[in-house]
Amino acid sequence: MRTQTDMALREGALRLNLLLNSRTFYKFNSSVGVRSLSDNVLSKPVTSSAPEIVGDHIIYTQEHFALKESLRKIIDQEINPHVEQWEAEGIFPAHKVFKILGSAGFLGVNKPVEYGGLGLDYSYSVAVAEELGHIRCGGIPMAIGVQTDMTTPALARFGSAELKQEFLLPSIMGDKVACLGVSEVGAGSDVSSIMTKAVRKGDEYVINGGKMWTTNGTQADWICLLVNTSDGPPHRNKSLICVPMNLPGVQIARKIEKLGMWSSDTAEVFFDDVHVPCKNIIGQEGMGFTYQMLQFQEERLWAVANILTMMENVIQETIQYTRQRKIFNRPVLHHQSVHFRLAELQTEVELLRALLHSATALYIKGNDVTKLASMAKLKGGRLAREVGDSCLQFWGGMGFTSDVLVSRFYRDSRLMSIGGGADEVMLGIICKYMDTLPKK
Ligand SMILES: Cc1cc2nc3c(=O)[nH]c(=O)nc-3n(C[C@H](O)[C@H](O)[C@H](O)COP(=O)(O)OP(=O)(O)OC[C@H]3O[C@@H](n4cnc5c(N)ncnc54)[C@H](O)[C@@H]3O)c2cc1C
């Protein structure tokens, strides 16, 4: 008898095949493939209030919607039923979940086909990130985003064929779990001040140091590690190296307890005389800082896309709750301060979505969107705090319990203003682009 997982995998693979075929149809042949796909998409109710109108969307085509729909089934069948348990356990089974997503093609939508990816443009990754926002916690989407958009972009772009075969392909297929080692005990916002060192000895690097707050760190198979490979200037002395986590000298010092993102494991990792072949370096030695800054662009767009859906879901659930909850003989929602505030928040969500989609449209045409991605990340963090706080308030005592999505969102989304570059770091980048940052 076929299990639900088998069926989801089979269906995911079939849908993605259809998607890729229809893409060719769309561009070069008839509209038959597109029509059958769009009929299928249109027959499903659109649950969010987003402007997800097939044919009229700024960046999404029928194929994006088909991709989202296919992913939603996996989320509903394979992930959401287990979220409560994984949140309580403080970890989710990354290998199991990634295998399901990888087999269906969702861990490499914009990655090269020769390494298992779907070879689609970055707008498809944004669509996937948005859909992952339907997972009923922040920790699991974040862990998936670390795998797809935070540890692998530089490897896919600058890594050697051999390195991509060893680390990228299995990460896209869901056979290996990846993590990113940038932050350290003494260096988070100021990436240039990291201390972890890789000293070249023959055809190996010997690594010493430690990384902090490493998402997926307790269960990862490899780490994309930012290290100093020389004593040169801080922006030109760094390299990114793929390091297997089972090498002698790699120690998971501890799993860090956190305010939110409970189902995502966060580790402190030490490197004690870890020997890694020099061929494990991504691209050129000394270019790691630049590669990491480029990698951050995708990380930030991804994070905004993901949190947009979560904000929208929290607003929608707040509307539902306040519509049926009565105070002073009328629904909470009917008090003007409540429905006006929700309208204001939804307006801000739409503004952020417009910024994200225009940044994405520019990015897929090859433009540098650092400024727009930083603005979106800044606004995403601030808006998430407002949405979490205002909506939780409207739930009253219920909002303070662990039984509802809003309280988890309130805890989880706080990270958005800190992780992957704090709000102030985003402001600094925006100021640089505005040429308003005082010169040192
Ligand atoms: C749950 C979680 C998961 C994470 N996952 C990863 C991961 O997988 N890999 C990884 O490498 N890192 C990860 N991080 C680390 C994260 O990216 C850092 O926490 C973040 O970059 C901030 O660095 P910091 O904590 O050292 O804060 P600090 O650098 O000490 O900054 C403290 C505060 O100073 C303020 N500040 C910063 N810059 C300025 C400025 N220019 N002007 C004024 N004020 C400023 C900000 O408010 C900031 O929050 C994770 C963190 C958390 C909490």
PDBQT file of the ligand as one rigid body, heavy atoms in Angstrom, charges set to zero:
ROOT
HETATM    1  C1  LIG A 501      17.736  31.783  16.256  1.00  0.00    +0.000 C 
HETATM    2  C2  LIG A 501      18.970  32.312  15.590  1.00  0.00    +0.000 A 
HETATM    3  C3  LIG A 501      19.458  31.656  14.477  1.00  0.00    +0.000 A 
HETATM    4  C4  LIG A 501      20.629  32.095  13.856  1.00  0.00    +0.000 A 
HETATM    5  N1  LIG A 501      21.158  31.376  12.818  1.00  0.00    +0.000 NA
HETATM    6  C5  LIG A 501      22.391  31.708  12.349  1.00  0.00    +0.000 A 
HETATM    7  C6  LIG A 501      23.045  30.859  11.402  1.00  0.00    +0.000 A 
HETATM    8  O1  LIG A 501      22.520  29.827  10.969  1.00  0.00    +0.000 OA
HETATM    9  N2  LIG A 501      24.296  31.205  11.004  1.00  0.00    +0.000 N 
HETATM   10  C7  LIG A 501      24.910  32.342  11.450  1.00  0.00    +0.000 A 
HETATM   11  O2  LIG A 501      26.014  32.603  11.022  1.00  0.00    +0.000 OA
HETATM   12  N3  LIG A 501      24.313  33.158  12.336  1.00  0.00    +0.000 NA
HETATM   13  C8  LIG A 501      23.075  32.863  12.811  1.00  0.00    +0.000 A 
HETATM   14  N4  LIG A 501      22.477  33.666  13.740  1.00  0.00    +0.000 N 
HETATM   15  C9  LIG A 501      23.178  34.848  14.222  1.00  0.00    +0.000 C 
HETATM   16  C10 LIG A 501      22.568  36.150  13.775  1.00  0.00    +0.000 C 
HETATM   17  O3  LIG A 501      22.780  36.355  12.409  1.00  0.00    +0.000 OA
HETATM   18  C11 LIG A 501      23.177  37.242  14.661  1.00  0.00    +0.000 C 
HETATM   19  O4  LIG A 501      22.599  37.087  15.933  1.00  0.00    +0.000 OA
HETATM   20  C12 LIG A 501      22.943  38.622  14.099  1.00  0.00    +0.000 C 
HETATM   21  O5  LIG A 501      23.717  38.836  12.958  1.00  0.00    +0.000 OA
HETATM   22  C13 LIG A 501      23.290  39.710  15.130  1.00  0.00    +0.000 C 
HETATM   23  O6  LIG A 501      24.557  39.514  15.639  1.00  0.00    +0.000 OA
HETATM   24  P1  LIG A 501      24.813  39.486  17.239  1.00  0.00    +0.000 P 
HETATM   25  O7  LIG A 501      23.809  38.593  17.833  1.00  0.00    +0.000 OA
HETATM   26  O8  LIG A 501      26.230  39.193  17.487  1.00  0.00    +0.000 OA
HETATM   27  O9  LIG A 501      24.492  40.945  17.701  1.00  0.00    +0.000 OA
HETATM   28  P2  LIG A 501      25.538  42.124  17.863  1.00  0.00    +0.000 P 
HETATM   29  O10 LIG A 501      26.390  42.184  16.663  1.00  0.00    +0.000 OA
HETATM   30  O11 LIG A 501      26.200  41.999  19.188  1.00  0.00    +0.000 OA
HETATM   31  O12 LIG A 501      24.588  43.382  17.857  1.00  0.00    +0.000 OA
HETATM   32  C14 LIG A 501      23.749  43.677  18.985  1.00  0.00    +0.000 C 
HETATM   33  C15 LIG A 501      22.803  44.762  18.588  1.00  0.00    +0.000 C 
HETATM   34  O13 LIG A 501      23.498  45.922  18.254  1.00  0.00    +0.000 OA
HETATM   35  C16 LIG A 501      22.725  46.706  17.382  1.00  0.00    +0.000 C 
HETATM   36  N5  LIG A 501      23.543  47.144  16.249  1.00  0.00    +0.000 N 
HETATM   37  C17 LIG A 501      24.162  46.357  15.334  1.00  0.00    +0.000 A 
HETATM   38  N6  LIG A 501      24.807  47.128  14.427  1.00  0.00    +0.000 NA
HETATM   39  C18 LIG A 501      24.579  48.417  14.758  1.00  0.00    +0.000 A 
HETATM   40  C19 LIG A 501      24.955  49.688  14.231  1.00  0.00    +0.000 A 
HETATM   41  N7  LIG A 501      25.702  49.775  13.136  1.00  0.00    +0.000 N 
HETATM   42  N8  LIG A 501      24.541  50.802  14.852  1.00  0.00    +0.000 NA
HETATM   43  C20 LIG A 501      23.788  50.732  15.960  1.00  0.00    +0.000 A 
HETATM   44  N9  LIG A 501      23.393  49.583  16.529  1.00  0.00    +0.000 NA
HETATM   45  C21 LIG A 501      23.786  48.439  15.937  1.00  0.00    +0.000 A 
HETATM   46  C22 LIG A 501      21.558  45.853  16.923  1.00  0.00    +0.000 C 
HETATM   47  O14 LIG A 501      20.395  46.231  17.601  1.00  0.00    +0.000 OA
HETATM   48  C23 LIG A 501      21.958  44.462  17.330  1.00  0.00    +0.000 C 
HETATM   49  O15 LIG A 501      20.862  43.619  17.578  1.00  0.00    +0.000 OA
HETATM   50  C24 LIG A 501      21.284  33.260  14.337  1.00  0.00    +0.000 A 
HETATM   51  C25 LIG A 501      20.770  33.936  15.448  1.00  0.00    +0.000 A 
HETATM   52  C26 LIG A 501      19.637  33.466  16.080  1.00  0.00    +0.000 A 
HETATM   53  C27 LIG A 501      19.156  34.188  17.298  1.00  0.00    +0.000 C 
ENDROOT
TORSDOF 0
